């Protein structure tokens, strides 16, 4: 099949490369994309967004937005909703909030368009290893693009039509919340190793953990690889960003009355990492000094 890929960043380029390798035709639109880079991934273009439909020949036409969530996604989808014709299919493959995806599905339906929200996991490894795909939205639209989605996923699986509009981004949101907790657990355990009396070769320990243990996983593989390259991680700051999904997962847990302490605390630890110094810790130290005369450290 053929489709338009709107966005040619790390994810959009990887998706394009895997689709074209499987024999699909991909026309790329991204004002910052280099024609040689697009050609290297097997795509065509880049072409202007307002001209992209002229480069698609089959019906219904399919346009996949793979751009940052928020204002950029909103702008691209608004343009696609205006450009495309009844029966055409619009896909949002970014990390949009599932409530926004439900609204976008309603807007698409008002114009006679079909809308799919697809949560995509796999990162920079997806082109070679396959992408995990969680799809929400119209069943007929899913059936139409399924061949392309199957070629994106690993041969072992990794593709699910999760349900109605919003379900794809909801399941990806929860997936990323779980990811927060897993990464935090690995990081805390590795710091305990580092702080111990044993002068451990942490890169060798994590490498050993990858084989036969009950905590082996792809995230552990990545941790071991990072530590093998730089055991002390000296080049990195202890600052951890978040892209929104962890917050939304915690918010949804609260709305649904589901206790989610591990995901919540892993999110709060990311906030802590961004502080140059903790005023909270200063207050606690002051209180211990006041009620118990405990020693404090002065700056």
Secondary structure, 3 states (H helix, E strand, C coil): CEEEEECCCHHHHHHHHHHHHCCCEEEEECCCCCHHHHHHCCCEECCCHHHHHHHCCCCCCEEEECCCCCHHHHHHHHHHHHHCCCCCEEEECCCCCHHHHHHHHHHHHHCCCEEEEEEEECHHHHHHHCCEEEEEECHHHHHHHHHHHHHHCECCECEEEEECCCHHHHHHHHHHHHHHHHHHHHHHHHHHHHHCCCCCCHHHHHHHHCCCCCCCCHHHHHHHHHHHHCCCCCCCCCCCCCCCHHHHHHHHHHHCCCCCHHHHHHHHHHHHHCCCCCHHHHHHHHHHHHHHCCCCCCC
